[in-house]
Amino acid sequence: MMVKHSNIIRLVGYCYEIRHKSIEAKGQYHFAKITERALCFEYMEGGSLDKYLSDESSGLEWHSRYKIINGICEGLNYLHNGSKDNHIYHLDLKPANILLDENMMPKIADFGLSKLFGSTQTHITRNFAGTMGYVPPEFIDKRQISKKYDIFSLGVIIIEIMAGPSGYSRSGKMSSQEFIELVHENWKNRWQATPRHTSQEADSLEVKTCIEMALKCVESDRTKRPTIMEVINKLNEIETLKLSLVDQVLSHSEHGILQNGQEIAVKKLYSNLTIEDKQFKTEFDNLMRVQQHQNIISLVGYCYEVRHKLFMLDNGEYALARMEERALCFEYMPNGSLDKHLSDESSGLGWRTRYKIMKGICKGLNYLHTGIIKPVYHLDLKPSNILLDKNMVPKIADFGLSRVNLLMVLCSAYVPTEYIYRRHISSKYDIFSLGVIFIELVSGPMGYSTYVEMVPEEFIELVQNNWRNRIRMTSKFAEEYCQQVKRCIEIALKCLEVDKNNRPAIGDIISMLTETETVEQQEDEDNYVFCFSIYTVLNFYFNDFFINSSGTE
């Protein structure tokens, strides 16, 4: 009952009933105690994973297999690390115990052999656990149980998902490098036989990384096996690298000018099987719903065209392939994305410009969360998705079109723990991302990593002092601005709370920021008085000059 995760089978209910039945024995009647137990689980329409295992040449497409691998890893990560005090070792991970729902989402099941452990890393047992073929050598030889038991089983499962039921036995008959090249080559052959397969570069990266990681998981020396968190991080690295390939594989942005002279950014989305019509239309609908706000990127227009192109197959035959061309036209942002303007306190953008950007991002996010009937959660808020116009006004962009085939595994620094461990999504996901952006705006790209290594009070004092030294040279309100800096960091730290319930709502953040703006009003008033004084003096001087000139004439 304590295990709740999207990749763990859900217990719906249970029954534990004791009754007595009259039984005749040797002419006498006795009451026999009968215990009946039943567990009720959510129904998995896809059945167990073992029914879908096949080699590289047939069966499930690569994207489905990769999605299953990701899901199993996420579920196991939750079992091993989801609780601070207790860790669950499954001890019988195998394809028959991985169930699939109607969308082929994997869920770990059958916890009959599972053990709940505290902080001790390794345990010894006299009982046999697990299924041969998925049991690590240290258990067979010494009955040792640790998290690395499940990691070994995971490695075998990944190999079987990628190369079929005989994959693990095949891997033992050749070197690791030979096996990696064999599996990769088999998948390449299958992709090349599919005319419409357009993401081979990204898929090749996934295949190589997954098979390499699987072989590390089945190391005979358990100390050489990675932890499940290291496996997750490696998969996240793939997604980060794939993000760098998105512009090559999915889209290409160009600068254009409409007939009326308006500058636009044209984002062309290349044909890709992983972006389905329904998904595209859903994302397009989000863009249309969030128009007309000064801090949200404006969609100027779009193009969606379907055509067919003639391809020659390897066997010499010709086939017509469906080609989909999509293009989105956005307002042009001459100052580019925020990540190009991030710097530490000593250089780059001044404090008032940074604060203006922070406040603008908050206003845009507030509109997404509360300004429309059905709230929109961005889920990928980061500096590269914040664009700046000619006046450095920030506009939130990229509502997910480039993330459709990335399995929602994004840049980890901006992703909260409740999503990493439980795939839980709420408005507080964006609030966590906002907190990281605040810190990077205040103290530069390395600000967040610096904060993690320090006590919060020390970090606040360090950043305050750095800004004090800079602001003091240009404003007499240095101390007042330093208080605003401090408040912004404090708000950022609230946004980064591990417990999402302790993070503030976006409306509360805007209210807290507004309370700090008295110093800006005061400086603006001083500047106005100064400018007005100069204007009065100059006006008097020039009027006197022209009067004297007129009198002379």
Secondary structure as UniProt FT lines:
FT   TURN            6..7
FT   STRAND          11..25
FT   TURN            26..27
FT   STRAND          28..41
FT   TURN            45..46
FT   STRAND          47..48
FT   HELIX           49..52
FT   TURN            56..57
FT   HELIX           62..81
FT   STRAND          87..89
FT   HELIX           95..97
FT   STRAND          98..100
FT   TURN            102..103
FT   STRAND          106..108
FT   TURN            112..113
FT   STRAND          115..117
FT   STRAND          123..124
FT   TURN            132..133
FT   HELIX           137..142
FT   STRAND          144..145
FT   HELIX           147..163
FT   TURN            165..166
FT   HELIX           167..171
FT   TURN            172..173
FT   HELIX           176..192
FT   TURN            195..196
FT   HELIX           200..217
FT   HELIX           222..224
FT   HELIX           228..249
FT   STRAND          251..257
FT   TURN            259..260
FT   STRAND          263..269
FT   TURN            273..274
FT   HELIX           277..289
FT   TURN            294..295
FT   STRAND          299..312
FT   TURN            314..315
FT   STRAND          318..331
FT   TURN            334..335
FT   HELIX           338..341
FT   TURN            345..346
FT   HELIX           351..370
FT   HELIX           383..385
FT   STRAND          386..388
FT   TURN            390..391
FT   STRAND          394..396
FT   HELIX           401..403
FT   TURN            404..408
FT   HELIX           412..414
FT   HELIX           417..422
FT   HELIX           427..443
FT   TURN            445..446
FT   HELIX           447..452
FT   HELIX           456..471
FT   TURN            472..474
FT   TURN            476..477
FT   HELIX           478..495
FT   HELIX           500..502
FT   HELIX           506..514
FT   TURN            515..517
FT   HELIX           518..552
//
